[in-house]
Amino acid sequence: MREALLRILARHSQGSGDDGVDTEICVCALSNARLDIGLPPFSGTSLPACLEPTVARALADAPRTDRDFKILLSALETLLSSSRWIKRSASEGDDDAFEERHRHALILGKGALLECSTLTVGLAVMEPKLCYPYHKHPPAEFYVVLSEGYWYREDVGWWNPGPGGVVFNPPSAVHSMRSTDKPLLALWGLSHAVD
Ligand SMILES: [Fe+2]
């Protein structure tokens, strides 16, 4: 899974222009990450039953046109059966229903299935017609886009990377995403590496 993900990110990195430094940060963090089998207690809870059809539909629609995406999705499907799920709390002004209409499966990171101190990787799932709160954080971030959906970054605006697309966010850039009339599915990673 790591090798497939690295190839997907590296392919995008070659044509990313101004995003090259942030891309490199994420690729290096993933390449150098030490992964250990996670031990309980894990973070998060089980997936709510009401979101199971959303996850199943999103995985069924995810792009498998490329060997690396087939490897990635096959690994995710295996890991999801044991994954724990977390949610982002809604802030003032957010859609009241937001919290119960999305989840993130923790794949790598502290308290995740695979323990890792330098990288957090999760799978975001959102129900149709939902907007993720605008937010920012110090770590650089990547998304491997696995569905239709719109992404926002403060210096770019809204755009649709398309299934199979890759998004990079520089440290502390305001960003968001929103689903279309279908579920949104994306693998994300936050680099905590220090030099
Ligand atoms: Fe983010």
py3Dmol code that shows the C-alpha trace and the ligand (Angstrom):
import py3Dmol

protein = """\
ATOM      1  CA  MET A   1       0.000   0.000   0.000  1.00  0.00           C
ATOM      2  CA  ARG A   2       2.814   2.419   0.870  1.00  0.00           C
ATOM      3  CA  GLU A   3       4.610   1.748  -2.425  1.00  0.00           C
ATOM      4  CA  ALA A   4       1.425   2.274  -4.445  1.00  0.00           C
ATOM      5  CA  LEU A   5       0.659   5.495  -2.595  1.00  0.00           C
ATOM      6  CA  LEU A   6       4.188   6.775  -3.103  1.00  0.00           C
ATOM      7  CA  ARG A   7       3.951   6.148  -6.851  1.00  0.00           C
ATOM      8  CA  ILE A   8       0.594   7.983  -7.019  1.00  0.00           C
ATOM      9  CA  LEU A   9       1.985  10.998  -5.123  1.00  0.00           C
ATOM     10  CA  ALA A  10       5.269  11.033  -7.029  1.00  0.00           C
ATOM     11  CA  ARG A  11       3.469  11.011 -10.392  1.00  0.00           C
ATOM     12  CA  HIS A  12       1.524  14.087  -9.359  1.00  0.00           C
ATOM     13  CA  SER A  13       4.633  15.692  -7.880  1.00  0.00           C
ATOM     14  CA  GLN A  14       6.350  15.757 -11.281  1.00  0.00           C
ATOM     15  CA  GLY A  15       3.770  18.163 -12.673  1.00  0.00           C
ATOM     16  CA  SER A  16       2.854  20.140  -9.584  1.00  0.00           C
ATOM     17  CA  GLY A  17       4.793  23.359 -10.251  1.00  0.00           C
ATOM     18  CA  ASP A  18       4.558  25.736  -7.289  1.00  0.00           C
ATOM     19  CA  ASP A  19       3.289  22.948  -5.029  1.00  0.00           C
ATOM     20  CA  GLY A  20       6.546  21.023  -5.442  1.00  0.00           C
ATOM     21  CA  VAL A  21       8.010  21.750  -1.999  1.00  0.00           C
ATOM     22  CA  ASP A  22       4.838  20.722  -0.164  1.00  0.00           C
ATOM     23  CA  THR A  23       4.566  17.659  -2.340  1.00  0.00           C
ATOM     24  CA  GLU A  24       8.128  16.719  -1.498  1.00  0.00           C
ATOM     25  CA  ILE A  25       7.442  17.102   2.247  1.00  0.00           C
ATOM     26  CA  CYS A  26       4.544  14.653   2.043  1.00  0.00           C
ATOM     27  CA  VAL A  27       6.407  12.163  -0.158  1.00  0.00           C
ATOM     28  CA  CYS A  28       9.466  12.184   2.144  1.00  0.00           C
ATOM     29  CA  ALA A  29       7.313  11.794   5.257  1.00  0.00           C
ATOM     30  CA  LEU A  30       5.566   8.772   3.770  1.00  0.00           C
ATOM     31  CA  SER A  31       8.761   7.296   2.394  1.00  0.00           C
ATOM     32  CA  ASN A  32      10.613   7.613   5.732  1.00  0.00           C
ATOM     33  CA  ALA A  33       7.731   6.783   8.056  1.00  0.00           C
ATOM     34  CA  ARG A  34       8.351   3.940  10.469  1.00  0.00           C
ATOM     35  CA  LEU A  35       5.228   1.799  10.745  1.00  0.00           C
ATOM     36  CA  ASP A  36       4.494  -0.584  13.610  1.00  0.00           C
ATOM     37  CA  ILE A  37       1.492  -2.775  14.236  1.00  0.00           C
ATOM     38  CA  GLY A  38      -0.837  -0.708  16.428  1.00  0.00           C
ATOM     39  CA  LEU A  39      -1.882  -2.011  19.815  1.00  0.00           C
ATOM     40  CA  PRO A  40      -5.044  -1.183  21.793  1.00  0.00           C
ATOM     41  CA  PRO A  41      -6.366   1.164  22.977  1.00  0.00           C
ATOM     42  CA  PHE A  42      -7.200   2.433  19.494  1.00  0.00           C
ATOM     43  CA  SER A  43      -8.624   5.899  18.847  1.00  0.00           C
ATOM     44  CA  GLY A  44     -12.169   6.274  17.571  1.00  0.00           C
ATOM     45  CA  THR A  45     -15.249   4.088  17.488  1.00  0.00           C
ATOM     46  CA  SER A  46     -16.870   1.652  15.087  1.00  0.00           C
ATOM     47  CA  LEU A  47     -18.590   2.951  11.952  1.00  0.00           C
ATOM     48  CA  PRO A  48     -22.232   3.932  12.633  1.00  0.00           C
ATOM     49  CA  ALA A  49     -24.633   1.590  10.831  1.00  0.00           C
ATOM     50  CA  CYS A  50     -26.287   4.528   9.046  1.00  0.00           C
ATOM     51  CA  LEU A  51     -22.985   5.329   7.281  1.00  0.00           C
ATOM     52  CA  GLU A  52     -22.237   1.751   6.166  1.00  0.00           C
ATOM     53  CA  PRO A  53     -24.159   2.112   2.840  1.00  0.00           C
ATOM     54  CA  THR A  54     -22.315   5.394   2.149  1.00  0.00           C
ATOM     55  CA  VAL A  55     -18.922   3.724   2.640  1.00  0.00           C
ATOM     56  CA  ALA A  56     -19.923   0.710   0.552  1.00  0.00           C
ATOM     57  CA  ARG A  57     -21.193   2.898  -2.287  1.00  0.00           C
ATOM     58  CA  ALA A  58     -18.107   5.115  -2.237  1.00  0.00           C
ATOM     59  CA  LEU A  59     -15.752   2.122  -2.363  1.00  0.00           C
ATOM     60  CA  ALA A  60     -17.762   0.518  -5.187  1.00  0.00           C
ATOM     61  CA  ASP A  61     -17.506   3.729  -7.245  1.00  0.00           C
ATOM     62  CA  ALA A  62     -13.803   4.394  -6.476  1.00  0.00           C
ATOM     63  CA  PRO A  63     -11.376   4.453  -9.446  1.00  0.00           C
ATOM     64  CA  ARG A  64      -9.695   1.128 -10.255  1.00  0.00           C
ATOM     65  CA  THR A  65      -8.441   2.084 -13.704  1.00  0.00           C
ATOM     66  CA  ASP A  66      -4.810   2.053 -12.616  1.00  0.00           C
ATOM     67  CA  ARG A  67      -2.759  -0.750 -10.994  1.00  0.00           C
ATOM     68  CA  ASP A  68      -1.690   1.459  -8.080  1.00  0.00           C
ATOM     69  CA  PHE A  69      -5.261   2.484  -7.308  1.00  0.00           C
ATOM     70  CA  LYS A  70      -6.318  -1.172  -7.374  1.00  0.00           C
ATOM     71  CA  ILE A  71      -3.545  -1.981  -4.861  1.00  0.00           C
ATOM     72  CA  LEU A  72      -4.452   0.998  -2.683  1.00  0.00           C
ATOM     73  CA  LEU A  73      -8.190   0.261  -2.647  1.00  0.00           C
ATOM     74  CA  SER A  74      -7.662  -3.444  -2.049  1.00  0.00           C
ATOM     75  CA  ALA A  75      -5.445  -2.636   0.963  1.00  0.00           C
ATOM     76  CA  LEU A  76      -7.977  -0.112   2.279  1.00  0.00           C
ATOM     77  CA  GLU A  77     -10.862  -2.560   1.970  1.00  0.00           C
ATOM     78  CA  THR A  78      -8.875  -5.096   4.002  1.00  0.00           C
ATOM     79  CA  LEU A  79      -7.904  -2.552   6.669  1.00  0.00           C
ATOM     80  CA  LEU A  80     -11.350  -0.964   6.960  1.00  0.00           C
ATOM     81  CA  SER A  81     -12.856  -4.112   8.456  1.00  0.00           C
ATOM     82  CA  SER A  82     -10.682  -3.506  11.548  1.00  0.00           C
ATOM     83  CA  SER A  83     -10.445   0.290  11.442  1.00  0.00           C
ATOM     84  CA  ARG A  84     -11.692   2.696  14.054  1.00  0.00           C
ATOM     85  CA  TRP A  85     -13.457   5.849  12.922  1.00  0.00           C
ATOM     86  CA  ILE A  86     -13.194   9.425  14.164  1.00  0.00           C
ATOM     87  CA  LYS A  87     -15.240  12.526  13.392  1.00  0.00           C
ATOM     88  CA  ARG A  88     -14.607  16.229  13.365  1.00  0.00           C
ATOM     89  CA  SER A  89     -16.737  18.259  15.731  1.00  0.00           C
ATOM     90  CA  ALA A  90     -18.909  20.918  14.124  1.00  0.00           C
ATOM     91  CA  SER A  91     -18.006  24.502  14.934  1.00  0.00           C
ATOM     92  CA  GLU A  92     -20.349  27.434  15.373  1.00  0.00           C
ATOM     93  CA  GLY A  93     -22.031  28.165  12.045  1.00  0.00           C
ATOM     94  CA  ASP A  94     -21.436  24.673  10.608  1.00  0.00           C
ATOM     95  CA  ASP A  95     -24.249  22.459   9.356  1.00  0.00           C
ATOM     96  CA  ASP A  96     -25.804  20.836  12.478  1.00  0.00           C
ATOM     97  CA  ALA A  97     -25.950  17.476  10.689  1.00  0.00           C
ATOM     98  CA  PHE A  98     -22.293  17.572   9.676  1.00  0.00           C
ATOM     99  CA  GLU A  99     -20.920  15.495  12.544  1.00  0.00           C
ATOM    100  CA  GLU A 100     -23.126  12.485  11.881  1.00  0.00           C
ATOM    101  CA  ARG A 101     -22.764  12.625   8.091  1.00  0.00           C
ATOM    102  CA  HIS A 102     -19.029  12.039   7.858  1.00  0.00           C
ATOM    103  CA  ARG A 103     -16.253   9.915   9.361  1.00  0.00           C
ATOM    104  CA  HIS A 104     -12.506   9.322   8.978  1.00  0.00           C
ATOM    105  CA  ALA A 105     -11.046   5.814   9.264  1.00  0.00           C
ATOM    106  CA  LEU A 106      -7.673   6.079  11.004  1.00  0.00           C
ATOM    107  CA  ILE A 107      -5.182   4.013   9.006  1.00  0.00           C
ATOM    108  CA  LEU A 108      -1.760   5.274  10.167  1.00  0.00           C
ATOM    109  CA  GLY A 109      -0.885   7.424  13.163  1.00  0.00           C
ATOM    110  CA  LYS A 110      -1.138   7.534  16.916  1.00  0.00           C
ATOM    111  CA  GLY A 111      -3.869   5.176  18.064  1.00  0.00           C
ATOM    112  CA  ALA A 112      -4.374   3.842  14.512  1.00  0.00           C
ATOM    113  CA  LEU A 113      -4.205   0.314  13.124  1.00  0.00           C
ATOM    114  CA  LEU A 114      -0.626   1.025  12.086  1.00  0.00           C
ATOM    115  CA  GLU A 115       1.238   3.074  14.663  1.00  0.00           C
ATOM    116  CA  CYS A 116       3.291   5.927  13.191  1.00  0.00           C
ATOM    117  CA  SER A 117       4.675   9.027  14.937  1.00  0.00           C
ATOM    118  CA  THR A 118       5.618  11.030  11.825  1.00  0.00           C
ATOM    119  CA  LEU A 119       2.520  10.660   9.668  1.00  0.00           C
ATOM    120  CA  THR A 120      -1.233  10.457  10.144  1.00  0.00           C
ATOM    121  CA  VAL A 121      -3.218   8.889   7.289  1.00  0.00           C
ATOM    122  CA  GLY A 122      -6.974   8.530   7.205  1.00  0.00           C
ATOM    123  CA  LEU A 123      -9.802   7.771   4.820  1.00  0.00           C
ATOM    124  CA  ALA A 124     -12.456  10.491   4.704  1.00  0.00           C
ATOM    125  CA  VAL A 125     -16.033   9.566   3.856  1.00  0.00           C
ATOM    126  CA  MET A 126     -18.796  12.153   3.491  1.00  0.00           C
ATOM    127  CA  GLU A 127     -22.444  11.745   2.583  1.00  0.00           C
ATOM    128  CA  PRO A 128     -23.729  13.540  -0.548  1.00  0.00           C
ATOM    129  CA  LYS A 129     -24.221  17.328  -0.504  1.00  0.00           C
ATOM    130  CA  LEU A 130     -22.057  18.016   2.530  1.00  0.00           C
ATOM    131  CA  CYS A 131     -19.433  20.710   3.039  1.00  0.00           C
ATOM    132  CA  TYR A 132     -16.444  20.066   5.314  1.00  0.00           C
ATOM    133  CA  PRO A 133     -15.689  23.038   7.615  1.00  0.00           C
ATOM    134  CA  TYR A 134     -13.000  25.449   6.422  1.00  0.00           C
ATOM    135  CA  HIS A 135      -9.916  24.760   8.509  1.00  0.00           C
ATOM    136  CA  LYS A 136      -6.116  24.973   8.614  1.00  0.00           C
ATOM    137  CA  HIS A 137      -3.299  23.188  10.443  1.00  0.00           C
ATOM    138  CA  PRO A 138       0.501  23.455  10.588  1.00  0.00           C
ATOM    139  CA  PRO A 139       1.274  20.098   8.910  1.00  0.00           C
ATOM    140  CA  ALA A 140       1.363  19.910   5.104  1.00  0.00           C
ATOM    141  CA  GLU A 141      -1.389  17.648   3.814  1.00  0.00           C
ATOM    142  CA  PHE A 142      -2.123  15.487   0.789  1.00  0.00           C
ATOM    143  CA  TYR A 143      -5.360  14.015  -0.475  1.00  0.00           C
ATOM    144  CA  VAL A 144      -5.654  11.150  -2.940  1.00  0.00           C
ATOM    145  CA  VAL A 145      -9.105  11.791  -4.375  1.00  0.00           C
ATOM    146  CA  LEU A 146     -11.208   8.629  -4.765  1.00  0.00           C
ATOM    147  CA  SER A 147     -14.560  10.111  -5.869  1.00  0.00           C
ATOM    148  CA  GLU A 148     -16.138  13.132  -7.454  1.00  0.00           C
ATOM    149  CA  GLY A 149     -16.064  16.165  -5.177  1.00  0.00           C
ATOM    150  CA  TYR A 150     -14.846  19.743  -4.885  1.00  0.00           C
ATOM    151  CA  TRP A 151     -11.759  20.891  -3.018  1.00  0.00           C
ATOM    152  CA  TYR A 152     -11.001  24.412  -1.800  1.00  0.00           C
ATOM    153  CA  ARG A 153      -7.709  26.096  -1.040  1.00  0.00           C
ATOM    154  CA  GLU A 154      -7.506  29.774  -0.178  1.00  0.00           C
ATOM    155  CA  ASP A 155      -5.064  30.645  -2.963  1.00  0.00           C
ATOM    156  CA  VAL A 156      -6.897  28.612  -5.612  1.00  0.00           C
ATOM    157  CA  GLY A 157     -10.634  28.624  -4.822  1.00  0.00           C
ATOM    158  CA  TRP A 158     -12.866  25.624  -5.527  1.00  0.00           C
ATOM    159  CA  TRP A 159     -11.971  22.956  -8.087  1.00  0.00           C
ATOM    160  CA  ASN A 160     -12.809  19.334  -8.904  1.00  0.00           C
ATOM    161  CA  PRO A 161      -9.652  17.186  -9.060  1.00  0.00           C
ATOM    162  CA  GLY A 162     -11.712  14.197 -10.253  1.00  0.00           C
ATOM    163  CA  PRO A 163     -11.374  10.573  -9.125  1.00  0.00           C
ATOM    164  CA  GLY A 164      -7.676   9.678  -9.140  1.00  0.00           C
ATOM    165  CA  GLY A 165      -6.597  13.282  -8.608  1.00  0.00           C
ATOM    166  CA  VAL A 166      -4.130  14.420  -5.954  1.00  0.00           C
ATOM    167  CA  VAL A 167      -4.385  17.581  -3.820  1.00  0.00           C
ATOM    168  CA  PHE A 168      -1.613  19.160  -1.734  1.00  0.00           C
ATOM    169  CA  ASN A 169      -2.169  21.804   0.927  1.00  0.00           C
ATOM    170  CA  PRO A 170       0.781  23.820   2.220  1.00  0.00           C
ATOM    171  CA  PRO A 171       1.185  24.247   5.989  1.00  0.00           C
ATOM    172  CA  SER A 172      -1.518  26.492   7.516  1.00  0.00           C
ATOM    173  CA  ALA A 173      -3.398  27.099   4.234  1.00  0.00           C
ATOM    174  CA  VAL A 174      -7.179  27.398   4.723  1.00  0.00           C
ATOM    175  CA  HIS A 175      -8.900  24.516   2.917  1.00  0.00           C
ATOM    176  CA  SER A 176     -12.128  22.572   2.654  1.00  0.00           C
ATOM    177  CA  MET A 177     -13.968  20.028   0.508  1.00  0.00           C
ATOM    178  CA  ARG A 178     -17.555  19.284  -0.395  1.00  0.00           C
ATOM    179  CA  SER A 179     -19.419  16.333  -1.866  1.00  0.00           C
ATOM    180  CA  THR A 180     -21.604  16.325  -4.959  1.00  0.00           C
ATOM    181  CA  ASP A 181     -24.833  14.290  -5.130  1.00  0.00           C
ATOM    182  CA  LYS A 182     -22.638  11.224  -4.480  1.00  0.00           C
ATOM    183  CA  PRO A 183     -20.524  10.295  -1.445  1.00  0.00           C
ATOM    184  CA  LEU A 184     -17.059  11.807  -1.204  1.00  0.00           C
ATOM    185  CA  LEU A 185     -14.131   9.457  -0.579  1.00  0.00           C
ATOM    186  CA  ALA A 186     -10.495  10.550  -0.182  1.00  0.00           C
ATOM    187  CA  LEU A 187      -7.353   9.287   1.488  1.00  0.00           C
ATOM    188  CA  TRP A 188      -5.546  12.074   3.366  1.00  0.00           C
ATOM    189  CA  GLY A 189      -2.178  12.336   5.036  1.00  0.00           C
ATOM    190  CA  LEU A 190      -0.656  14.826   7.477  1.00  0.00           C
ATOM    191  CA  SER A 191       3.108  15.028   7.771  1.00  0.00           C
ATOM    192  CA  HIS A 192       4.477  15.512  11.294  1.00  0.00           C
ATOM    193  CA  ALA A 193       8.084  14.962  10.297  1.00  0.00           C
ATOM    194  CA  VAL A 194      10.635  17.341  11.808  1.00  0.00           C
ATOM    195  CA  ASP A 195      14.082  17.916  10.395  1.00  0.00           C
TER     196      ASP A 195
END
"""
ligand_1 = """\
1
LIG
Fe -7.003 19.449 6.538
"""
view = py3Dmol.view(width=600, height=400)
view.addModel(protein, "pdb")
view.setStyle({"model": 0}, {"cartoon": {"style": "trace"}})
view.addModel(ligand_1, "xyz")
view.setStyle({"model": 1}, {"stick": {}})
view.zoomTo()
view.show()
